[in-house]
């Protein structure tokens, strides 16, 4: 009887996590600019994670009758795995492009590496910290790693750590490689995750080592390579491929979650 009660307790806990409500948060950041993000808060989260999708990052978040909607990027690795982060005990903020970047270019073209972007995200960090005084980690994937790394370097709100997945490593006109940033300024823990079969030309898995080599002052840096998964259903730089950890998503999120919890 006691064992049945324990099982029911854990099932109830799991159900509670699965059904955490998504809330659309809208805040003012810069003059005349608003920043939207999707917020998921379980009971007693251990940390908060701010998730930066790749590409142009313009999720075009909206709300219909109080129910938030993601109008672009639903398949993005971090976006589609946001509930998995919740189940691992994290409050989750999924970042949209700010109101002054609602174009086809979105946050590309250098915005992710700008003072304006840092200011927007610092407002998000401050709000999250006000709601729950727990560590806040920046998590980016693909072009979202530009955001996570750059904010980590210049934030005045002191995030606790950084996670880079499928990092931008090659020169391109839509942004700058993470390895070319002032990474020596990062002192907080950082994990660099890559899929060994990622064939996206701007996110070479071996580029993870170039990033690590420049993180000379961080408290802890770790590089983790994954393999396996399903046959790709998208282009090489698409979400449903090794670039987006297609088929091994839970394994990757579990590894990231454990790293955050122990650092």
Secondary structure, DSSP 4 states (H G I P E B T S, - for coil): -HHHHHHHHHHHHHHHHHTPPEEEEEEE-STT-EEEEEEE--TT-SEEEEEE-STT-----EEETTEEE--S-TTSHHHHTHHHHHHTTEEEEEEPPPGGG-SSSTTTTTGGGSHHHHHHHHHHHHHHHHH--S-EEEEEETTHHHHHHHHHHH-SS--SEEEEES---S-BTTB--GGGS-GGG--SEEEEEEETT---TTS-TTHHHHHHHH--S-S-EEEEEE---PPP-S-TTSSSSGGGTTT-HHHHHHHHHHHHHT-
